[in-house]
Structures are given as C-alpha cells and as structure tokens.
Amino acid sequence: MALTILPNLHHVPRFYLISGKRWGGVVATGGAVGLSWDRGGAHGVWAVLSAHELTGKNVADN
C-alpha cells in the first residue's frame, strides 16, 4: 500500500471565507507493481500497473 500526496492537485486544504467550507487535502492511496526486462542493450521492456483512490474534503469522487 502506498500513500502519495499529489503535487499536481490542490493537496493543501483550503478554506472559503464566504461559504465557510473547507476543501482540498487530496491524497492518493493505492499501490503499484512494476516489471522490467533489459539485457543492457538499446532496447528493453518496462511496465507499471497502478491503482489509487483519490480522497479529500469536499472534492468530487473518482
């Protein structure tokens, strides 16, 4: 299991003064598996399979 804070999303919780609602704090929780085959030449094969759930306060479900 992995816990990753996403730098490309609004991961810092925010607070709207007008509505009083908090939102943000987006975190990706999940895991990944990687495979590679490389014999040191110019070519190789790499693959990564990952799945994560995004959670946060007052943000859309995924």
MDTraj code that builds the backbone (N, CA, C; nanometers):
import mdtraj as md
import numpy as np

residues = "MET ALA LEU THR ILE LEU PRO ASN LEU HIS HIS VAL PRO ARG PHE TYR LEU ILE SER GLY LYS ARG TRP GLY GLY VAL VAL ALA THR GLY GLY ALA VAL GLY LEU SER TRP ASP ARG GLY GLY ALA HIS GLY VAL TRP ALA VAL LEU SER ALA HIS GLU LEU THR GLY LYS ASN VAL ALA ASP ASN".split()
xyz = np.array([
    [0.0842, -0.1164, 0.0000],
    [0.0000, 0.0000, 0.0000],
    [0.0888, 0.1227, 0.0000],
    [0.0451, 0.2257, -0.0697],
    [0.1221, 0.3488, -0.0783],
    [0.0330, 0.4666, -0.0449],
    [0.0900, 0.5678, 0.0144],
    [0.0200, 0.6921, 0.0428],
    [0.0990, 0.8024, -0.0243],
    [0.0370, 0.8683, -0.1213],
    [0.1067, 0.9680, -0.2007],
    [0.0310, 1.0994, -0.1973],
    [0.0985, 1.2076, -0.1662],
    [0.0378, 1.3400, -0.1780],
    [0.0674, 1.3892, -0.3181],
    [-0.0371, 1.4268, -0.3902],
    [-0.0230, 1.4617, -0.5308],
    [0.0151, 1.6081, -0.5476],
    [0.1312, 1.6359, -0.6061],
    [0.1740, 1.7748, -0.6218],
    [0.0951, 1.8506, -0.7274],
    [0.0285, 1.7807, -0.8195],
    [-0.0417, 1.8490, -0.9271],
    [-0.1877, 1.8770, -0.8931],
    [-0.2335, 1.8394, -0.7756],
    [-0.3689, 1.8695, -0.7310],
    [-0.3614, 1.9647, -0.6126],
    [-0.4731, 2.0219, -0.5767],
    [-0.4774, 2.1106, -0.4606],
    [-0.4736, 2.0252, -0.3344],
    [-0.3544, 1.9837, -0.2966],
    [-0.3400, 1.8929, -0.1835],
    [-0.3349, 1.9651, -0.0500],
    [-0.3219, 2.0973, -0.0522],
    [-0.3236, 2.1730, 0.0718],
    [-0.4679, 2.2117, 0.1006],
    [-0.5206, 2.1769, 0.2178],
    [-0.6596, 2.2136, 0.2467],
    [-0.6819, 2.3635, 0.2360],
    [-0.7963, 2.4007, 0.1816],
    [-0.8312, 2.5417, 0.1625],
    [-0.9570, 2.5732, 0.2430],
    [-0.9821, 2.7015, 0.2640],
    [-1.0993, 2.7453, 0.3379],
    [-1.1568, 2.8665, 0.2663],
    [-1.2856, 2.8573, 0.2298],
    [-1.3529, 2.9705, 0.1666],
    [-1.4154, 3.0573, 0.2749],
    [-1.3766, 3.1835, 0.2805],
    [-1.4305, 3.2733, 0.3823],
    [-1.5788, 3.2999, 0.3606],
    [-1.6230, 3.3094, 0.2348],
    [-1.7626, 3.3428, 0.2057],
    [-1.8558, 3.2288, 0.2454],
    [-1.8276, 3.1073, 0.2018],
    [-1.9164, 2.9942, 0.2291],
    [-1.8816, 2.9228, 0.3595],
    [-1.7599, 2.9400, 0.4073],
    [-1.7184, 2.8711, 0.5287],
    [-1.6850, 2.7248, 0.5072],
    [-1.6782, 2.6798, 0.3808],
    [-1.6487, 2.5393, 0.3514],
    [-1.4989, 2.5166, 0.3371],
    [-1.4571, 2.4016, 0.3853],
    [-1.3189, 2.3581, 0.3652],
    [-1.3169, 2.2605, 0.2490],
    [-1.2092, 2.2616, 0.1713],
    [-1.1946, 2.1662, 0.0615],
    [-1.0465, 2.1428, 0.0377],
    [-1.0172, 2.0343, -0.0306],
    [-0.8783, 2.0035, -0.0668],
    [-0.8246, 1.8875, 0.0143],
    [-0.6971, 1.8923, 0.0422],
    [-0.6317, 1.7831, 0.1124],
    [-0.6368, 1.6531, 0.0337],
    [-0.6231, 1.6608, -0.0987],
    [-0.6355, 1.5428, -0.1843],
    [-0.5150, 1.4511, -0.1650],
    [-0.5449, 1.3226, -0.1399],
    [-0.4421, 1.2213, -0.1184],
    [-0.4749, 1.1002, -0.2052],
    [-0.3743, 1.0413, -0.2673],
    [-0.3912, 0.9181, -0.3452],
    [-0.3408, 0.8012, -0.2607],
    [-0.4286, 0.7036, -0.2368],
    [-0.3924, 0.5843, -0.1611],
    [-0.4072, 0.4640, -0.2526],
    [-0.3055, 0.3823, -0.2637],
    [-0.3131, 0.2668, -0.3527],
    [-0.1799, 0.1965, -0.3614],
    [-0.1586, 0.1327, -0.4737],
    [-0.0352, 0.0577, -0.4910],
    [0.0039, 0.0462, -0.6366],
    [0.1242, -0.0023, -0.6590],
    [0.1759, -0.0177, -0.7948],
    [0.2690, -0.1384, -0.8007],
    [0.2717, -0.2008, -0.9174],
    [0.3616, -0.3126, -0.9447],
    [0.4358, -0.2802, -1.0732],
    [0.5656, -0.2950, -1.0720],
    [0.6449, -0.2672, -1.1909],
    [0.7250, -0.3888, -1.2344],
    [0.7354, -0.4087, -1.3639],
    [0.8144, -0.5171, -1.4224],
    [0.9078, -0.4584, -1.5273],
    [1.0245, -0.5171, -1.5402],
    [1.1154, -0.4726, -1.6462],
    [1.1990, -0.5899, -1.6952],
    [1.2394, -0.5811, -1.8201],
    [1.3288, -0.6794, -1.8811],
    [1.4257, -0.6020, -1.9674],
    [1.5516, -0.6077, -1.9301],
    [1.6532, -0.5305, -2.0005],
    [1.7834, -0.6091, -1.9954],
    [1.8430, -0.6311, -2.1106],
    [1.9694, -0.7055, -2.1167],
    [2.0882, -0.6127, -2.1373],
    [2.0693, -0.4850, -2.1113],
    [2.1782, -0.3899, -2.1217],
    [2.1978, -0.3327, -2.2600],
    [2.1138, -0.3688, -2.3546],
    [2.1250, -0.3177, -2.4907],
    [2.0462, -0.1889, -2.5095],
    [2.0194, -0.1596, -2.6352],
    [1.9478, -0.0366, -2.6692],
    [1.7981, -0.0476, -2.6445],
    [1.7466, -0.1679, -2.6255],
    [1.6026, -0.1868, -2.6107],
    [1.5724, -0.2691, -2.4864],
    [1.4552, -0.2474, -2.4325],
    [1.4086, -0.3224, -2.3165],
    [1.2577, -0.3075, -2.3064],
    [1.2006, -0.3724, -2.2090],
    [1.0562, -0.3654, -2.1877],
    [1.0318, -0.3282, -2.0420],
    [0.9463, -0.2289, -2.0210],
    [0.9108, -0.1849, -1.8871],
    [0.7599, -0.1698, -1.8792],
    [0.7026, -0.2057, -1.7672],
    [0.5576, -0.1928, -1.7477],
    [0.5296, -0.1607, -1.6013],
    [0.4286, -0.0772, -1.5795],
    [0.3837, -0.0437, -1.4447],
    [0.2321, -0.0508, -1.4424],
    [0.1769, -0.1182, -1.3433],
    [0.0328, -0.1251, -1.3225],
    [0.0057, -0.0643, -1.1858],
    [-0.0798, 0.0372, -1.1824],
    [-0.1089, 0.1010, -1.0543],
    [-0.2573, 0.1323, -1.0430],
    [-0.3037, 0.1385, -0.9203],
    [-0.4418, 0.1770, -0.8909],
    [-0.4402, 0.2587, -0.7626],
    [-0.5094, 0.3707, -0.7652],
    [-0.5147, 0.4592, -0.6494],
    [-0.6561, 0.5129, -0.6316],
    [-0.6910, 0.5421, -0.5092],
    [-0.8167, 0.6093, -0.4784],
    [-0.7819, 0.7503, -0.4329],
    [-0.8487, 0.8492, -0.4900],
    [-0.8271, 0.9878, -0.4511],
    [-0.9309, 1.0262, -0.3468],
    [-0.8858, 1.0813, -0.2357],
    [-0.9774, 1.1253, -0.1310],
    [-0.9417, 1.2664, -0.0888],
    [-1.0399, 1.3375, -0.0386],
    [-1.0188, 1.4733, 0.0085],
    [-1.1456, 1.5270, 0.0714],
    [-1.1403, 1.6473, 0.1166],
    [-1.2530, 1.7124, 0.1827],
    [-1.3299, 1.7969, 0.0822],
    [-1.4583, 1.7640, 0.0613],
    [-1.5462, 1.8379, -0.0303],
    [-1.4914, 1.8437, -0.1721],
    [-1.4337, 1.7333, -0.2202],
    [-1.3880, 1.7228, -0.3587],
    [-1.4677, 1.6127, -0.4278],
    [-1.4733, 1.6161, -0.5603],
    [-1.5517, 1.5185, -0.6363],
    [-1.4958, 1.3777, -0.6184],
    [-1.5852, 1.2785, -0.6160],
    [-1.5435, 1.1386, -0.6097],
    [-1.4809, 1.0971, -0.7413],
    [-1.4004, 0.9907, -0.7373],
    [-1.3416, 0.9398, -0.8607],
    [-1.3871, 0.7993, -0.8881],
])
top = md.Topology()
chain = top.add_chain()
for i, resn in enumerate(residues, 1):
    res = top.add_residue(resn, chain, resSeq=i)
    for name in ("N", "CA", "C"):
        top.add_atom(name, md.element.get_by_symbol(name[0]), res)
traj = md.Trajectory(xyz[None], top)
